[in-house]
Amino acid sequence: MRRASPTRMRVLRNSVAEKADTRLLINEAFHLGVAADALRSGGIVAHATEGVWGLACDPFDAAAVSRLLDLKGRSIRKGLILIGADESDFAPEMAALSELDAARVRRSWPGPETWLVPNRQFPSWITGGRSSVAVRVPGHDQARTLCAIFGSALVSTSANPSAQPPARTELAVRRYFADEIDHVLHGELTGSAAPSRIRDAVSGARFR
């Protein structure tokens, strides 16, 4: 039996790998689309971030936000963190900062850094009635892509009931919420095992 040359074997292996990568990309795009559709329909989606799993919903959908808060047992007065695909999702808020403060925020993104910035577009059920809103561009490719496909910023709060440890696996999310959420987007954590830091963009004060 004639054996393939080493060069041909490398070409075949590369071809198989490229086809596998293409299938993975198509599969990822499909599931991101399903998640975005669930969000547009007022659903709650669990997704991975850098350090913990999060629960996402449309920040402008009052019913979705109310349901998410009920699932967590979280008071509306505490406010919620928003994530975006890039800083353009928070353009009005960024424009309200000085050039120096805006530059400091930009240097930290993408990454696990949440900033309190002057609110210019988000409803009171997101801010807890405050004049500022907590925003970030995560250092997690899938989370940013989810925002991009959805078309705007998303609520992203840790996937756990209040007073319980944040979920760090997909299994933990399912144990916490079972069928009470609308979609679990398969993914992996990519950073430290801790929630994002929270700082004030004007004063620089750190709150977490």
N, C-alpha and C positions, 0 to 999 in steps of 0.2 A: 504494500500500500504506500502510495506516494505521500510524503509528509509536506505540509505547507512550510514555506521558508519563514525564518524569524521575522523578516520584514512584513510578510503578508499576515502573520499572526498578530503583529502589533497593530496593523491597519484594521483587522477584524475586531480586536479588543477595543480599539478606539471607537469603531463604529457602533459596537454594542453599548459602550458606555454613553456615547452621545444620544443614542435612541432611548436609553434608560433615563438620562437627564431630561430629555424632551418630554417623556411620559410623566416624570415627576412634576415638571413645570406646568403641564396641562392639568394634572390632577390638583395641584396647588391653586391654580387659577380658578378651577371649577369650584373648589370649596370656599375660596375667598368670595366668589360670586354668590354662592348660596348664603354665606354669612351676611354679606351686604344686603341681599334681598330681605333676609330676616329682619335686619335693622330698619330698613325702609318700611317694613310692615308693622313697625312698633314693637319688634321683638328685642330680647336680651340675648347677647352672644358672649360666651366665655372665650377668652383668647389669651395666649401667652404674651408676656412682656419680658423685660430684662431679668427681674428677680422674683416676681410672683405672677400668678395668673390673675387676670382681670375680668370684670364684667362690663360689657359695653352696651350703650344704647344711644339713640338719637337725643342730643341735649335739648332740642326744640320740641320734643314730643313729651308733653306734661304727663300723659298717662303712662308712658314707658318709664320715665324717671320715677314716678310715684311707685310703680310696681317694683322697680329695682330697689328703691329704698325700703319697701316693705319686706322684700326677700332678705335684705341684710339686717333689718331691724335698726336702720340708721335714721337719725333725725335729719329732716330737711335743712335745719339751721346750721348743720355742719358744712354744707356745701359739698361739691364734687369736683374731682380733677378731670380735665379735658385733655385729650391727646390729638395731635394733628399730623398730617402727612409731612408738612413742612411749615415754616413760619407764616406762610401766606394764609393759612387757616385762622391765624390770629392777627391779621394785618391791622385792623382798627386798634387793637390793644397795643401792638408794637409801635404804632404811630403815636400813641399817647405817651410813650416813654422818651426821655432825653436820648440823644445820640449815644452818650456814654453808657447809660443803663441798657439800651437796646443792644449795644455791642456786647455787653457782658452776657446777656441772655443768649445771643446768637452763638457765642463761643462755646456754650455748654451743650448745644444741640447739634445733631441728635445725641441723646444720652439720658441718664436717669435723673435729670434735674428738672424739678417742677418749680415754676415761678409764679408768684402772685403779682398780677399786673392790673392796671386800671381796666375795669370792665366797660366795654363799649357795645356789645352785641348779644350777650347771652342773658337768658331769663333769670328771674330771681330764684327759681327753684334749683338753679345750678350754683349760684353764688351764696346761697343761704341768706340772701337779703343784704349782702355786703356790697361795697363799691368796687371790690377787686374780684378777680377770678383766677383760679389755679390752672395753669396750662403748661404743656410740655410737648416736645417732639421726641418720641422715644427712640432709643438706640436699638430698636428691634425692627428688622426689615419687614416682617410679616405684619406687625401692628401698624406701621406707617402705610403699608400697601392697603390694608383694610380701610384706613381712613381715605386714601386716595380713591379707591373703588367706590366707597360710599359717597364721596364727594364733598365731605366737610369734616370738621372736628367731631369727635365722639367722646361721650362720657367713658371713662375707664377707671373703675374703682376696684379695689382688691376683692378677689372672689372668695369671700368668707362671710359668714354671719358675724355681726358685731360681737366683740369679746372672744372670738375664736381665732386661731392662727391663720394667716393667709395661706391659700392653697398654693402648693408648689409643684403639683402634678395634675394631670388631667383627671386621674382617678379621684384625687381629693376634691376636685370641683364637682364631679358627679356624685360623690358621697354627700357633699354639703347640700346640693340643690336638685339632684335626681332629675326629674322631668319638669321642674319648675322654670327652667330656662329654655330658650327656643332653639339654640344651636351651640355646639361646642366645636370651635375651630381647632383642629389638631395642630399642635405646634410645640416648640421647645423653648424653655427659658434660656437666656443667653448671657446673663450677667450675674452679679452678686445676689446672694439669697437675702435681699432686703428690699423694702419698698423704696420708691424714689425719694430723694431729698426735696424738701420744700423750703424755698427762700423768697424773700420779698425783693422784687426787682428794683425798687427805689432805695430802700434802706440797706439791703443786703442781709437783713436779719434772717436767721435760720430757725424754722419751726419744727423740722423733723430731720 
